[in-house]
């Protein structure tokens, strides 16, 4: 039975996560932190599959499953988690992530030194990665770089509850990019963030070009929304786009020691990178143009 006053609450939003939930649940059950010291709150954002029913059958006493009857987005789901927890420390991850057994234990140690901690997101690199997987591993979830920009992907974010009391909750008017927007508010309030190499979750790379392009579009859309509201300039977005192209090659191919030797394969990698940049640019334009009046105002 879990303790009445957990040290940390884990918040996991999901929608249609039936295929991903079993591995995540197993990873959370293997945590080395005492079960008395943490709780897990899943927020079902109006799933259309059987995931929520399955999850309720697997939940431990310290786990809860909250439900949105109508889909409101992942940031609204995270805010629901915030409202229904009281632990002084919070950990955020996603349904397709696999926390290492010592994830929570190391995360709490890191939080004792910094109010915000970005943990490492380690791709589960296939033996012979496809071109799409190579690009995904190089372009997305680069926490160390994100920390330099003042934020962290919510796939692996530890944060003290007191931070939200200062800057407010996630902006749920954003479809995507809410982690970046929260980071900007924290920076403005002088709340630092640190990167921890030892607080690790594993994540499979996307293997479908459709999935990869959709991710690019989503990232772009959120950036466009934020730019429309004055949260960042289009010049900053262009600079970030060029930096992403450069680092995709450096991080995806060099740092991870994945060599693309054949000319044809190298050309394909470059082509896919450019397609993702185009999808991101189109998403950014859509987010900038179609942001409505409600979305121009920060959520309370």
C-alpha positions in Angstrom: 0.0 0.0 0.0 1.4 3.4 -0.9 2.1 6.0 1.6 -0.3 8.8 2.1 2.3 11.5 1.4 4.3 10.5 -1.7 7.6 12.3 -2.3 6.8 12.5 -6.1 3.9 12.2 -8.4 4.4 10.7 -11.9 2.0 12.3 -14.5 1.3 10.5 -17.8 -1.1 11.8 -20.4 -2.3 9.4 -23.1 -4.8 8.8 -25.8 -5.3 5.5 -27.6 -2.3 4.1 -25.9 -3.4 0.4 -25.8 -0.2 -0.8 -27.6 2.2 1.3 -25.6 0.8 1.1 -22.1 2.0 -2.5 -21.2 5.7 -1.7 -21.6 5.3 1.6 -19.7 3.4 0.0 -16.9 6.0 -2.7 -16.5 8.8 -0.1 -16.4 7.0 1.9 -13.7 6.5 -1.3 -11.6 10.2 -1.9 -11.7 11.2 1.4 -10.1 13.8 1.1 -7.4 12.2 4.0 -5.4 10.1 2.6 -2.6 6.4 2.3 -3.6 5.5 4.3 -0.5 7.4 7.3 -2.0 5.6 7.7 -5.3 2.3 7.7 -7.0 1.4 7.5 -10.7 -1.5 9.4 -12.2 -2.6 8.5 -15.8 -4.8 10.9 -17.6 -6.9 9.4 -20.4 -7.6 12.1 -22.9 -10.8 10.5 -24.4 -9.2 7.3 -25.7 -11.1 5.4 -28.4 -9.4 2.0 -27.7 -9.4 -0.4 -24.9 -6.3 1.0 -23.2 -8.0 2.7 -20.2 -9.9 -0.5 -19.3 -6.7 -2.6 -19.5 -4.8 0.0 -17.4 -7.4 0.0 -14.6 -6.9 -3.7 -14.3 -3.2 -3.3 -13.9 -3.0 -0.3 -11.7 -1.3 -0.6 -8.3 -2.9 1.0 -5.2 -0.9 4.2 -5.6 -2.0 4.6 -9.2 -5.0 6.4 -10.6 -6.6 6.8 -14.0 -8.4 10.1 -14.6 -10.5 10.6 -17.7 -11.4 13.4 -20.1 -14.7 12.6 -21.7 -13.8 14.9 -24.6 -10.2 15.2 -25.9 -8.6 18.4 -24.7 -5.0 17.8 -25.6 -1.9 16.5 -23.8 -1.2 19.8 -22.0 -4.7 20.0 -20.6 -4.3 16.4 -19.5 -1.0 17.3 -17.7 -2.8 20.1 -16.0 -5.5 17.7 -14.8 -2.7 15.6 -13.3 -1.4 18.7 -11.5 -4.8 19.5 -10.0 -5.2 16.0 -8.7 -1.8 15.5 -7.1 -0.2 17.1 -4.0 3.4 15.7 -3.9 6.0 18.4 -3.7 7.9 16.9 -6.7 6.6 16.0 -10.1 7.8 13.7 -12.9 6.4 13.8 -16.5 6.8 11.2 -19.1 4.8 9.9 -22.1 3.0 6.6 -22.9 5.7 5.6 -25.5 8.6 6.1 -23.0 10.3 3.4 -21.0 11.8 4.8 -17.7 14.9 3.0 -16.5 14.5 1.2 -13.1 16.4 4.0 -11.2 14.6 6.8 -13.0 12.6 8.1 -10.1 15.3 7.6 -7.5 17.9 9.5 -9.6 15.3 12.1 -10.6 14.6 13.0 -7.0 18.3 13.3 -6.2 18.7 15.7 -9.2 15.7 17.7 -8.1 17.4 18.3 -4.7 19.9 20.4 -6.6 17.8 22.2 -9.2 14.1 23.1 -9.4 13.8 21.8 -13.0 15.6 18.7 -14.4 15.7 17.5 -18.0 16.6 13.8 -18.0 18.3 11.9 -20.9 16.1 10.5 -23.6 17.9 7.5 -25.0 16.8 6.1 -28.3 16.6 2.3 -28.5 18.8 2.1 -31.6 18.1 -0.8 -33.9 21.0 -2.9 -35.1 20.5 -1.7 -38.6 18.5 1.6 -38.4 16.5 2.7 -41.3 16.9 6.1 -42.9 13.7 7.3 -41.1 15.0 6.0 -37.7 18.4 7.7 -38.3 16.8 11.1 -38.9 14.4 10.7 -35.9 17.3 9.9 -33.6 19.2 12.9 -34.8 16.5 15.5 -34.9 14.1 15.1 -32.0 14.3 14.7 -28.2 17.7 16.3 -27.9 17.4 17.2 -24.2 20.9 18.6 -23.8 20.3 21.1 -26.5 16.8 21.9 -25.2 18.3 22.8 -21.8 20.5 25.4 -23.6 17.2 26.9 -24.8 15.7 26.9 -21.3 13.2 24.0 -21.5 12.9 20.2 -21.6 10.7 17.8 -23.4 7.9 16.5 -21.1 8.9 12.9 -22.1 11.5 13.2 -19.3 10.9 16.2 -17.1 11.3 16.5 -13.3 10.0 19.7 -11.7 9.2 21.0 -8.2 5.6 21.8 -7.7 6.6 25.2 -6.4 7.7 26.1 -9.9 4.1 25.9 -11.1 2.9 28.0 -8.2 5.2 30.7 -9.5 4.7 30.5 -13.3 1.3 28.8 -13.6 0.3 25.6 -15.3 0.9 24.4 -18.9 -0.8 26.6 -21.5 -3.5 24.2 -22.7 -4.4 26.5 -25.6 -1.3 25.3 -27.4 -1.8 22.1 -29.4 2.0 21.4 -29.3 5.0 23.2 -28.0 3.7 23.7 -24.5 6.9 22.4 -23.0 8.9 25.1 -24.8 6.4 27.8 -23.7 6.5 26.7 -20.1 10.3 26.8 -20.3 10.2 30.4 -21.5 8.1 31.5 -18.6 10.4 29.7 -16.2 13.4 31.5 -17.7 11.6 34.8 -17.4 11.0 34.1 -13.7 14.7 33.2 -13.2 14.0 29.5 -12.5 17.0 27.5 -13.7 17.1 24.1 -15.4 19.7 21.4 -15.4 20.4 18.4 -17.6 21.0 15.0 -16.0 22.7 12.3 -18.0 21.8 9.7 -15.4 18.0 10.2 -15.2 17.1 8.1 -18.2 14.1 7.0 -20.2 14.3 4.8 -23.3 12.3 5.7 -26.4 11.9 3.8 -29.7 12.7 5.9 -32.8 9.9 6.4 -35.3 10.2 3.9 -38.2 7.4 5.4 -40.4 8.0 8.4 -42.6 4.3 9.4 -42.0 5.0 9.4 -38.2 8.1 11.4 -38.7 6.5 14.0 -40.9 3.5 14.3 -38.5 6.0 15.0 -35.6 7.6 17.7 -37.7 4.3 19.2 -38.5 3.2 19.2 -34.8 6.5 20.8 -33.7 6.1 23.5 -36.3 2.4 24.1 -35.5 3.2 24.8 -31.8 6.1 27.1 -32.8 3.8 29.0 -35.1 1.2 29.5 -32.4 3.9 30.8 -30.0 5.3 33.1 -32.6 1.9 34.5 -33.4 1.4 35.4 -29.7 4.8 37.1 -29.6 6.5 34.3 -27.6 9.3 34.1 -30.2 10.1 35.8 -33.5 10.0 34.3 -36.9 13.8 35.0 -37.1 14.3 32.9 -34.0 12.3 30.1 -35.6 14.4 30.3 -38.8 17.6 30.1 -36.7 16.3 27.1 -34.8 15.4 25.4 -38.1 18.9 25.8 -39.5 20.4 24.6 -36.2 18.2 21.5 -36.4 19.4 20.7 -39.9 23.0 21.0 -38.8 22.6 19.1 -35.6 20.6 16.3 -37.2 23.8 15.4 -39.1 26.1 15.9 -36.2 24.1 14.2 -33.5 22.2 11.6 -35.6 25.2 10.4 -37.6 28.4 11.3 -35.7 27.7 11.4 -32.0 25.7 8.2 -32.0 28.4 6.7 -34.2 26.0 5.6 -36.9 27.9 5.9 -40.2 26.2 6.4 -43.5 28.8 5.3 -46.0 26.9 4.5 -49.1 26.3 7.6 -51.3 22.7 6.5 -52.0 21.9 6.1 -48.3 23.5 9.4 -47.5 21.3 11.1 -50.1 18.2 9.5 -48.7 19.1 10.7 -45.2 19.5 14.3 -46.5 16.2 14.0 -48.5 14.3 12.8 -45.4 15.8 15.6 -43.3 14.6 18.1 -45.8 11.1 16.6 -45.9 10.9 16.9 -42.1 12.1 20.5 -42.3 9.4 21.2 -44.9 6.7 19.6 -42.8 7.9 21.7 -39.8 7.8 24.9 -41.9 4.3 24.1 -43.2 3.1 23.3 -39.7 4.7 26.6 -38.4 2.8 28.6 -41.1 -0.5 26.8 -40.2 0.0 27.5 -36.5 0.8 31.1 -37.2 -2.1 31.7 -39.5 -4.8 29.7 -37.9 -4.2 30.5 -34.2 -7.6 31.8 -33.0 -8.4 34.6 -30.6 -8.7 32.2 -27.6 -5.2 30.8 -28.4 -3.7 34.3 -28.5 -4.3 34.6 -24.7 -2.4 32.6 -22.2 -4.4 30.2 -20.1 -4.7 31.2 -16.4 
